[in-house]
Each structure stands twice: as structure tokens, then as C-alpha cells.
Amino acid sequence: MKHLIAPSLLSADFANLQRDIEMVNSSEADWFHVDVMDGVFVPNISFGFPVMEAIKRYATKPLDVHLMIVNPDQYIERFAAAGASVITVHYEACTHLHRTIQAIHATGCKAGVAINPHTPVGLLKDVLADLDLVLVMSVNPGFGGQKFIPNTLNKLRELKAMASVVNPDLLIEVDGGVGIKNLADLIQAGASVFVAGNAIFAAPSPSVMISELKQLDAQLKSS
Ligand SMILES: O=C(CO)[C@H](O)[C@H](O)COP(=O)(O)O
């Protein structure tokens, strides 16, 4: 399966957002990761539709939109219209998760479900076949620059085993404290989409860091 690098714009310089988007456009990254936070589901507020539309004006790669919001059903069509390619909602924020997944697919977007560090992977069993992506949070959502939670590796292994039976093409995304030091472990545990914020945007050269992540991935695949 192809592995994807998704720089998280949460760690970009918002005063130079166009510059950072163009850096990602011309880098080896695969997707833009776009974190939407409402100050209710998570204790932080990031940005909403106007910023998302501005990102879409310049981005030449797919927008992977992670909704850290309550009542995501209310906004799915608007995020799709604003340019999302992947829409991921939180398991913990959805009362009728199967209906939400159908609503995302009805917009033509790929459908993802994210789980917080305390949420067992097994709770996704009955929707796994319907999903394009599962996002395993490796920090408590809300902020960039946090420390990776090691138990995430067990969760990734368990999810990979479950998916291999019912949905072998499932994209397994990991987000939080991801970087060059744990990439090999994450690949071995079964992850295929790697979200990185600080590891990329706080690096001396973000585009070089993206290349290093891609090169390490290629080396591990061929070894
Ligand atoms: O979803 C997020 C926070 O809720 C971010 O995408 C994530 O934390 C990335 O930041 P970093 O790589 O710096 O940990």
C-alpha cells in the first residue's frame, strides 16, 4: 500500500500561510492535513470555512480535513464545498456514525473516522468496511507539538489486523507527535498516512524534512 505524508497546517505560520502552502505544493508531501477545532469538542479553536477556502485557493494537493467538532453532520456539505477530499469525523462526536459516513460519501469525499487515545479500536468493527480511512490519534486532540503516546502502536497493530479481514485497502492514519524518530515503528505497526505538524514546520527546512520522511519510508519499504 502507498504511504502518504500529510503536513498539518496547524503548525504552519498563519501570517505566511500562502508561503507555507506553496512549500507543501512543491514538496514531496502527498496531502494537506487541515485541523478544524471548535473549542467544544477540543479545548482549542483553530479556523473554519474562510481559512479553509483560502487554503483551497492555493493548495494543489488533496485536503484531508480532520473535524474536531461536535455535531459534524451539520457541516459536512459545507466542508465538501470548501474543497475537502477526505472528511474525518470523531467517533466520540457522532451519535449515528453510520449515517454520518453515508453523508460524507454522498458529497463525493472519502470518509474517515478518528478515535481519541482512550477509545478502543474494536468500537469501529461494525463500520470498518464502510470507511476509507481511520485516524488513530496519538495525542489528545487540540494542540500541535505534544508527545506521542506509545500505546498508539498497539492500537495500530490491532486496527491493521481487523482491517486485513474486512477492508484491506483501509487507510490507517496516525496524528500527533509523528516524526522521523518514530516513522519506522509506525510503518511496522501498520500505519499508512502520517500527519506531522511540528516535525515539519519547526524543522530548519520543512521541505527537506518532508523529503527525509519520504526517503526513510522508501528505504523501509525496500528493505
Ligand atoms: O490534530 C492535531 C492536534 O489535535 C494535529 O494534526 C497534530 O497534533 C499534529 O501536530 P504535531 O505533529 O505537532 O503533534
The ligand as a Gaussian input file, in Angstrom:
#p B3LYP/6-31G(d) Opt

LIG

0 1
 O       -4.739000      17.020000      15.180000
 C       -3.835000      17.635000      15.646000
 C       -3.953000      18.190000      17.008000
 O       -5.171000      17.853000      17.523000
 C       -2.578000      17.882000      14.848000
 O       -2.753000      17.454000      13.500000
 C       -1.411000      17.161000      15.422000
 O       -1.263000      17.398000      16.754000
 C       -0.136000      17.463000      14.628000
 O        0.776000      18.147000      15.344000
 P        2.171000      17.539000      15.788000
 O        2.705000      16.721000      14.655000
 O        2.977000      18.761000      16.077000
 O        1.925000      16.679000      17.006000

